[in-house]
Amino acid sequence: MTATIPARTFLPLADSPLLDGHTDGQDADLAVRLAEQADPELATVRALLSITHPATAPRITAALEARDDLSPAALALLVAHRPESRKGTARLRAVLFPDGGSAACHTFAHTVAALAHRPETISTPDLATEKFAAAAAAADPEALHTVLTGLLALPVLTGPADAALGRILDARAAAQIPPAAIDRDGAAARERTRRTRISAEITARRCDTITGIAEHTGGLTHAAELWYDALTQAADTPQTAGHALALAALAPEALATGTGLDCPWPAVTARWQQVKAVARAARRAPQVWPTAWAKAASTEDGAAWDPTQRALVAGYDLLTEHVRALDTADAVPSPDQCWATDPVGRALLRTVADHLTGHLGHSPLPHFDDALLIRFVQALAKNRRDRLPGALQIHGLVAALKAARSKHLLLARALSPDLGIVVPTRGEAHRIAPPSLDNPGEQDALAVKIAQLAWLLEARPDARAHLLLVDEDPAGASAQTTQQVTAEHPQIRVTAATRPDQASAKGGAVLWGLGQLHAAGHAVLAYTDVDLTYPLDQLGLHLAALDHPGTGAVIGSRRLPDSHGYYPPSGPTPTARLYQQAVTELLGLEISDPQAGFKAFRADALTTALPAVTDHGLSFDTELLAAVQHSGHTITEVGVATLHRWTDGQHGAPRDYDAMLRNVHQQAQRLSTTPRPSPVWDRIQQAGSLAAAAAKPAPVEVTLTPAPR
């Protein structure tokens, strides 16, 4: 028969039941033996000193005093807990004053021990004496640093500890002693403590202030949060903290009455201007959100929505009601008609987007990426069983989500936006002009673009944009219409230029316009089409991506997991995919959507790239991107939501893809001295056209060769 050995649990010595502070009787002798023989780690010594039994505590103290292997920190711990220990105090004094001298004293040793381990027991009158100052100046700095190492690493000092440490450092400075580690680390600990206390005071006021501001901004809080962050950062001294707290208390009333805030910090003032802009916009917005927000408090079965989901549900309800109101029309509107040209739909989309940036402090944007949020929107529509024409409510809510992300990023951006945007036109006067009896059903495209851009920029009163329409038609009808319909906006300059060029097909207009805006000194240059497929209120996505070091170009892609609206669920057509794969092989551009008509560039990335582009046709995009990449910059893509209706059977590729691809092949030859292998290009050549090659799918293994720099 085999005996069963009970399982044993080994605890650290400091966790022993003997060291629980209540040792007496038969355990006392064992506790004393531990004090005599155990490794003198601080945790063990601290546990032994916590034993307060009147018969045992003196024996433990005597055992520790008799040891000669206690570290300076352990000696300080002994003195802090047993200030009556003469031997311990004398040995600690010898550590602090190895050379002896008249300045060495027991009082200073007691104070340093208490400072290290029990600052609440420090005698405040002792700190003010000349004797204490003399001892502080004479103490060995390395020994002081060793004894106080644990204290100096604390995130914040208590009041007594801060005062005692400050007295020691001041005494050393007054004696003009060369700075040592104790001085540097001590000053850092005190500065850390001061900043923490200041920050704590301002943080305690944060919720009340932002809640008060939200009463005047329609519940929108993101700009207020950024303002308060700037205020907290500016308050780094007791004087500035007092001023900051006063501003925090006055802010809601100042916003309500329109009075100014006496603020000495430019960064805080700039953020306050953004808060005021949000308040102005909230007053103009349709007052429909409170009802939708209240309705979205819970699901149909009574469960409460998470606050980060509730704004999406409220937005879905608002946009769905608008689509249902339009459903009585004879023809189903397109997404751009519903959410761009229709003033009511456009205003609703903005309202939803504003609240998605942060309503009552709740926003889904910091917690979830757009791909996940889009899936939530689609699942919400499926669960609600809303089969609305063209899924317009989904189009609208995803576009609002992207606009919200765009504004959220723009508000957080440190740099003031300075945009130059090119819009190429040819024969687009009917699109640009507002609807009329002679021009029914058209887009009023320029007014819509200005409205989209104005909504994005109004949250940043320091932002500026120049919208340049370039008309390649010799008759200049688009430019003339632009001049007739342009509405003034304080942040947006709109100009139209006629540049007759029969040989150009969009590319010449874009490249010329980019050159003009580059020469004008704009920091970020962009271009988009005159139609309303790409909403300009999503440009904040591009700006945020351009802020990443090394990024020179950003593409608003229709093909990323968080893109929406352009392609059917199955994705791009085989022809479009084949074209993109050929571009990747020929030019080394590993991007999903080279022909997207929504791109932005840093000005310095175009300095050398623009002169290198000679293609003025529809394929100019790829040569421009390749030139940017060859100049040493990175190309990034961001997913966008387009206002575009996909129709079954629609062909996603332009009819002149074959001509464009021949141009891409020529671009590759111009940009590279070494031809790049392109199995897809060879396959297309053998088939005779892109469409023919796409109709006969064959597996092709692509090996990318890095583009020469």
PyMOL commands that set and color helices and strands:
alter all, ss='L'
color gray80, all
select helices_A, chain A and resi 13-15+17-19+26-37+42-49+57-65+72-81+86-96+106-117+119-121+124-127+130-138+141-147+149-152+159-174+181-214+222-234+238-257+266-284+289-295+307-326+335-341+343-356+370-384+389-412+429-432+445-457+477-485+507-519+536-546+574-587+603-612+620-630+657-671+679-687+690-695
alter helices_A, ss='H'
color red, helices_A
select strands_A, chain A and resi 418-425+464-471+492-498+524-528+551-557+598-602+634-639
alter strands_A, ss='S'
color yellow, strands_A
deselect
rebuild
show_as cartoon
